[in-house]
């Protein structure tokens, strides 16, 4: 269920960001309400998703997927240019999000990488 809520949060945030762009600095008021509603929905879904998943993984996924989707939509809708360096960077973002999501969830807890305490006195 948390993955569905995280996906909804990402979609709502992406829609809100695109609406914010279309508002042209709030000079097109028709886009303000969709932006506000989208951000409220995004934070609501994200807050509930955080009750059952690690914060670091959830936030990295939200940001990474959001970056990729916003960039793709800005390219398609607004004609934003993406050069080879940008594409490589997006590839690294995808790789990072994928790696964060395959790591066992307990390994992102504080001290998870620390060596076990030694027993005894030698």
C-alpha positions as CSV (number, residue, x, y, z in Angstrom):
1,X,0.0,0.0,0.0
2,X,2.8,2.4,0.8
3,X,4.2,2.1,-2.8
4,X,0.8,3.0,-4.2
5,X,0.6,6.1,-1.9
6,X,4.2,7.1,-2.8
7,X,3.3,6.8,-6.5
8,X,0.2,8.9,-6.0
9,X,2.3,11.5,-4.1
10,X,4.8,11.6,-6.9
11,X,2.1,12.0,-9.6
12,X,0.4,14.7,-7.6
13,X,3.6,16.6,-7.0
14,X,4.6,16.4,-10.7
15,X,1.2,17.6,-11.8
16,X,1.3,20.5,-9.2
17,X,4.8,21.5,-10.4
18,X,3.7,21.5,-14.1
19,X,0.6,23.6,-13.1
20,X,2.9,26.0,-11.2
21,X,5.0,26.4,-14.3
22,X,1.9,27.1,-16.4
23,X,0.8,29.8,-13.9
24,X,3.7,31.8,-15.2
25,X,4.7,33.3,-11.9
26,X,1.0,33.4,-10.8
27,X,0.1,35.7,-13.7
28,X,-2.3,32.9,-15.0
29,X,-4.5,32.4,-12.0
30,X,-6.4,29.5,-13.5
31,X,-3.3,27.3,-12.7
32,X,-2.9,28.3,-9.1
33,X,-5.7,26.1,-7.7
34,X,-4.5,22.9,-9.5
35,X,-1.0,23.6,-8.1
36,X,-2.2,24.1,-4.6
37,X,-4.5,21.0,-4.7
38,X,-1.7,18.9,-6.2
39,X,0.8,19.9,-3.5
40,X,-1.7,19.2,-0.8
41,X,-2.5,15.8,-2.2
42,X,1.2,15.0,-2.7
43,X,2.1,15.9,0.9
44,X,-1.0,14.0,2.2
45,X,-0.1,10.8,0.4
46,X,3.6,11.2,1.2
47,X,2.8,11.6,4.9
48,X,0.7,8.4,5.0
49,X,3.3,6.5,3.0
50,X,6.0,7.5,5.5
51,X,4.1,5.6,8.2
52,X,5.1,2.3,6.7
53,X,8.4,2.9,4.9
54,X,11.8,4.3,5.6
55,X,12.0,8.0,5.2
56,X,15.3,8.0,3.2
57,X,14.1,5.5,0.7
58,X,10.7,7.3,0.3
59,X,12.2,10.7,-0.1
60,X,15.0,9.5,-2.5
61,X,12.3,7.8,-4.6
62,X,10.0,10.8,-4.6
63,X,12.8,13.2,-5.5
64,X,14.4,11.0,-8.1
65,X,11.3,9.9,-9.9
66,X,10.0,13.5,-9.7
67,X,13.1,14.9,-11.3
68,X,12.9,12.4,-14.2
69,X,9.2,13.0,-14.8
70,X,9.4,16.8,-14.5
71,X,12.3,16.9,-16.9
72,X,10.6,14.6,-19.4
73,X,7.4,16.6,-19.3
74,X,9.2,19.9,-19.5
75,X,11.0,18.6,-22.6
76,X,7.7,17.4,-24.2
77,X,5.4,20.2,-23.2
78,X,7.7,23.3,-22.8
79,X,10.4,22.3,-25.3
80,X,13.1,22.4,-22.6
81,X,16.4,21.1,-23.9
82,X,18.2,18.2,-22.2
83,X,21.8,17.7,-23.3
84,X,24.0,14.6,-23.0
85,X,25.3,15.6,-19.6
86,X,21.8,16.0,-18.4
87,X,20.8,12.6,-19.7
88,X,23.8,11.1,-18.0
89,X,22.8,12.8,-14.8
90,X,19.3,11.5,-15.1
91,X,20.7,8.0,-15.6
92,X,22.6,8.3,-12.4
93,X,19.5,9.5,-10.6
94,X,17.6,6.4,-11.9
95,X,20.5,4.2,-10.8
96,X,20.6,5.8,-7.3
97,X,16.8,5.4,-6.8
98,X,17.0,1.8,-8.0
99,X,19.9,1.0,-5.6
100,X,18.1,2.7,-2.7
101,X,15.1,0.5,-3.3
102,X,16.9,-2.8,-3.5
103,X,18.8,-2.3,-0.2
104,X,17.2,-4.2,2.7
105,X,15.3,-1.6,4.7
106,X,17.0,-2.4,7.9
107,X,20.4,-1.5,6.5
108,X,19.5,2.2,6.3
109,X,19.0,2.3,10.1
110,X,21.6,4.2,12.2
111,X,24.6,2.0,12.9
112,X,23.7,-0.7,10.4
113,X,27.1,-0.5,8.8
114,X,28.9,-0.6,12.1
115,X,30.9,-3.6,13.0
116,X,29.3,-5.8,15.7
117,X,30.6,-5.1,19.2
118,X,33.3,-7.4,20.3
119,X,32.6,-9.7,23.2
120,X,35.3,-10.5,25.8
121,X,38.5,-8.9,26.6
122,X,41.2,-9.7,24.1
